[in-house]
Amino acid sequence: MKAYKVVRYDSGKYTSHSGIHSLEYNLGVKTVPTFGRIFVFKNQKKAEIFARGHKNAAILEGEAEDCRIAFIGSAHPCRDQFFWEMKKRHKKPSCQVIILPKGSYTCTSFTPERMVSFSS
């Protein structure tokens, strides 16, 4: 599926905004997380809305695999792995969660093809 990933662009590197478990993205290279899934948007406009207010935010357009609509995410990066373990077991996460923006999806991998937007 064509998807859009909001990332931080700094010193020539694209990284996810998740902090402690950040992933690095390279154009043309498939990124697969060590656990959990990657958050993306199916629509560029939704990604642009999410990117507002984030310093050095870039939007990468690319191909995402095994996409699913997402409604909640872990509220604290240090609890990400626990959150995904609970989701994998089809259990309600017992950690604090956040409601994700409309248009959010998760995927098992993301291959960025080009940067479509950047705001410093």
BELCORFEN-V298064 format. One record per backbone hydrogen bond with DSSP energy under -0.5 kcal/mol. CO is the residue of the C=O (numbers start at 1). NH is the residue of the N-H. Records with the same first field share a line. If there is no record, write none. Layout:
BEGIN
CO->NH / NH
END
This chain:
BEGIN
1->64
3->62
4->41
5->7 / 60
7->58
8->10 / 15
10->13
13->10 / 15
14->25
15->8
16->19
18->20 / 21
19->22
23->16
25->14
26->29
29->112
31->110
38->107
40->105
41->4
43->47
44->48
45->49
46->50
47->51
48->52
49->52
51->54
53->55
54->57
56->9
57->119
58->7 / 60
59->116 / 117
60->5
61->113 / 114
62->3
63->111
65->108 / 109
68->106
71->100
73->98
76->79
77->80
79->83
80->84
81->85
82->86
83->87
84->88
85->89
86->91
87->90
96->75
98->73 / 100
101->104
103->42
104->70
105->40
106->68
107->38
109->65
110->31 / 112
111->63
112->28
114->61 / 116
117->59
119->57
END
